[in-house]
Amino acid sequence: MSDLSRAAEAMGIPEPLAERSARARAEATGQSYEEILAAWAGGQAVAATAPAPEAETQEEAAPAPEPAEEAPAAAPAEPAAPATPTQPVAPAATVARGPVRPPILDAPPDRPLVTIAGGFAVIVLTVLLGIVFPSMPEDSDQIRSSEIAFSEAATEGQAVYMSAGCASCHTQAVRALVADVGVGPVTLTDTNQVVGYRRIGPDLSDVGNRLSGDQITAALVNSHPAMPLSEAALSSLASYLSESAHPAGGQS
């Protein structure tokens, strides 16, 4: 095993690193590369015996330079003439002293009455467009706005219709809905029929135009469940439903 291998093993470093370290130590201490490797391989430390630099010896041997002759003192410089300003210098601004008023902000005066009147006008316009104008009768075959002239028997049948609670299951009002398309003109509130409030069975508005008197009587007699009415009451009720028919034009 060479001194380099033993030195690297003793120092616990790779051989290339040990070689570079030995060469650097040799240049720094003046010893040979082989001596340093041998010392490191044997586990010894190398003393740094660097030779004294020649520059210091030459500086000590060189004679001290003679002092140079003092140069004569320079003549004092003349004071420079003050520069003449090309532009006039503005005087310093003076700050006013005393109480300062806060700025006054100008704004248009408030007009609450104008705002209230505008809101009221919007409300009135909404009521007219949404409630009043749509409820006004129109001359149209799609709107029914007249009363029917019932006979005495039909008037009695109308009372039977209301007392028997027929309006709890049947209506006599065509609504402006897709479900009532084809039933007839839309019914307004000025009709003398019993408009009703809930539709479970079929709508009976204009039933006299859709069924004959015999068909209406048969439907009343054969209803399920059966109606607890007398023959006279059923006859009057059939008359009322038969006469519940508007002309084709929607006006009577």
C-alpha positions in Angstrom: 0.0 0.0 0.0 1.4 3.4 -1.0 1.9 6.4 1.4 -1.0 8.1 -0.4 -3.4 5.2 0.3 -2.3 4.9 3.9 -2.6 8.7 4.5 -6.1 8.7 2.9 -7.1 5.8 5.1 -5.6 7.4 8.2 -7.4 10.7 7.6 -10.7 9.0 6.4 -10.9 10.9 3.1 -10.6 9.9 -0.5 -7.2 9.6 -2.1 -7.7 12.5 -4.6 -8.6 14.8 -1.7 -5.6 13.6 0.4 -3.3 14.2 -2.6 -4.5 17.7 -3.1 -4.3 18.4 0.6 -0.7 17.1 0.7 0.4 19.2 -2.3 -1.2 22.3 -0.8 0.6 21.7 2.5 3.9 21.2 0.8 3.6 24.5 -1.0 2.6 26.2 2.2 5.3 24.7 4.5 8.2 24.2 2.0 8.4 20.5 2.7 8.3 17.9 0.0 5.1 16.2 -1.0 6.6 12.7 -0.1 7.5 13.8 3.4 4.0 15.1 4.1 2.5 11.9 2.8 4.8 9.8 4.9 4.0 11.8 8.0 0.3 11.5 7.4 0.6 7.8 6.7 2.4 7.3 10.0 -0.2 9.4 11.8 2.1 12.3 12.5 1.4 16.1 12.1 3.6 18.2 9.9 4.9 21.4 11.4 4.4 24.6 9.4 8.0 25.8 8.8 7.4 28.4 6.2 10.6 30.3 5.1 10.6 34.0 5.8 9.6 36.0 2.8 12.5 37.7 1.0 10.5 40.9 0.6 10.7 41.7 4.3 14.6 41.2 4.3 15.0 43.5 1.3 12.8 46.1 3.0 15.0 46.0 6.1 18.3 46.3 4.1 17.1 49.1 1.9 18.1 52.6 3.1 15.4 55.0 4.2 14.6 57.5 1.5 15.7 61.1 2.1 12.9 63.5 3.0 11.8 65.5 0.0 12.0 69.2 0.0 8.9 71.0 1.1 7.0 72.6 -1.7 6.3 76.3 -1.3 2.9 77.0 0.1 0.3 77.9 -2.5 -1.0 81.5 -2.5 -4.3 81.9 -0.9 -7.1 81.8 -3.5 -9.1 85.0 -4.0 -12.7 84.8 -2.8 -15.1 84.1 -5.6 -17.4 86.8 -6.7 -21.0 86.2 -5.8 -23.1 84.9 -8.7 -25.6 87.4 -10.0 -29.0 85.8 -10.3 -30.4 85.8 -13.8 -34.0 85.7 -12.5 -35.6 87.6 -9.6 -36.1 85.6 -6.5 -39.7 85.5 -5.4 -40.4 86.6 -1.9 -41.4 83.9 0.6 -45.1 83.3 0.8 -46.8 84.7 3.9 -49.2 82.4 5.8 -52.3 84.1 7.0 -52.9 83.8 10.7 -56.3 83.8 12.4 -59.5 81.7 12.5 -60.3 79.7 9.4 -63.9 79.0 8.4 -64.7 75.5 7.3 -65.8 75.1 3.6 -69.5 75.4 2.9 -70.9 72.6 0.8 -73.8 73.6 -1.5 -76.4 71.0 -2.2 -79.9 71.2 -3.8 -82.7 71.4 -1.3 -84.6 68.3 -0.3 -88.1 68.0 -1.8 -89.8 65.1 0.1 -93.2 66.0 -1.3 -92.0 65.3 -4.8 -90.7 61.9 -3.8 -94.0 61.0 -2.0 -96.0 62.2 -5.1 -93.9 60.0 -7.4 -94.4 56.9 -5.2 -98.1 57.5 -5.1 -98.3 57.9 -8.9 -96.5 54.6 -9.3 -99.1 52.9 -7.0 -102.0 54.4 -8.8 -100.6 53.3 -12.2 -100.0 49.8 -10.9 -103.6 49.5 -9.7 -105.1 50.8 -12.9 -103.0 48.5 -15.2 -103.2 45.5 -13.0 -106.7 45.5 -11.5 -109.0 48.2 -13.0 -108.4 47.9 -16.7 -108.3 44.1 -16.9 -111.6 43.9 -15.0 -113.5 46.2 -17.3 -116.0 44.4 -19.6 -115.0 44.2 -23.3 -117.1 43.4 -26.3 -115.6 40.1 -27.1 -116.8 36.6 -27.7 -114.3 35.3 -25.2 -115.7 37.2 -22.3 -119.1 36.7 -20.6 -120.3 39.8 -18.8 -124.2 39.5 -18.7 -126.8 37.9 -16.6 -129.2 35.1 -17.7 -132.9 35.6 -17.5 -134.0 32.4 -15.6 -137.6 31.1 -15.5 -139.4 30.7 -12.2 -138.6 26.9 -12.1 -134.9 27.7 -12.9 -134.8 30.3 -10.1 -136.1 27.7 -7.6 -133.5 25.3 -9.0 -130.8 27.8 -8.3 -131.9 28.0 -4.7 -131.7 24.1 -4.6 -128.2 24.3 -6.2 -127.0 26.6 -3.4 -128.7 24.8 -0.5 -127.6 21.4 -1.6 -123.9 22.5 -1.6 -123.3 21.9 -5.3 -120.9 24.9 -5.4 -118.5 23.1 -3.0 -117.7 20.6 -5.9 -118.8 22.4 -9.1 -118.0 25.8 -10.4 -120.0 28.0 -12.9 -117.1 30.2 -13.9 -114.7 29.7 -16.8 -111.3 30.8 -15.8 -108.6 32.3 -18.0 -106.5 29.1 -17.7 -105.2 26.6 -20.2 -107.3 23.9 -18.4 -110.5 25.8 -19.3 -109.8 26.3 -23.0 -112.8 25.1 -25.0 -115.2 25.3 -22.1 -116.6 28.6 -23.2 -116.0 32.4 -22.7 -114.4 33.6 -19.6 -116.9 34.4 -16.8 -116.8 37.7 -15.1 -118.3 38.6 -11.7 -121.5 40.2 -12.9 -123.1 36.8 -13.8 -126.1 35.6 -11.9 -124.9 32.1 -11.9 -123.4 30.5 -8.8 -119.7 31.0 -9.5 -118.6 28.5 -6.8 -115.2 28.3 -5.0 -113.9 24.8 -5.7 -113.9 22.6 -8.7 -113.9 18.8 -7.9 -116.5 17.7 -10.5 -116.9 19.2 -14.0 -117.6 22.9 -14.5 -121.4 23.6 -14.9 -121.1 26.9 -16.7 -122.9 26.8 -20.0 -123.8 23.2 -19.3 -127.2 23.8 -21.1 -125.2 24.3 -24.3 -123.3 21.0 -23.9 -126.1 18.7 -22.6 -129.8 18.4 -23.3 -132.4 18.6 -20.6 -132.9 14.8 -20.6 -129.2 14.2 -20.3 -129.0 16.7 -17.3 -131.9 15.0 -15.6 -130.4 11.5 -16.1 -127.1 12.7 -14.7 -128.8 14.1 -11.6 -130.9 11.0 -11.0 -128.1 8.5 -11.5 -125.4 10.5 -9.7 -123.0 8.7 -7.3 -123.5 9.2 -4.5 -127.2 9.8 -5.0 -128.5 13.3 -4.2 -131.0 13.3 -1.2 -133.5 15.5 -3.1 -137.1 15.2 -3.9 -138.4 14.8 -7.4 -139.6 18.4 -7.4 -136.2 19.6 -6.2 -134.4 17.5 -8.9 -136.8 18.9 -11.6 -136.1 22.5 -10.5 -132.4 21.8 -10.4 -132.5 20.3 -13.9 -134.3 23.4 -15.1 -131.7 25.7 -13.6 -128.8 23.7 -15.2 -130.6 23.5 -18.6 -131.1 27.3 -18.7 -127.5 27.9 -17.6 -126.5 28.5 -21.2 -125.2 31.7 -22.7 -125.7 32.7 -26.3 -122.9 31.8 -28.7 -121.6 35.4 -28.7 -121.0 35.4 -25.0 -123.7 38.1 -24.3 -127.3 37.6 -23.2 
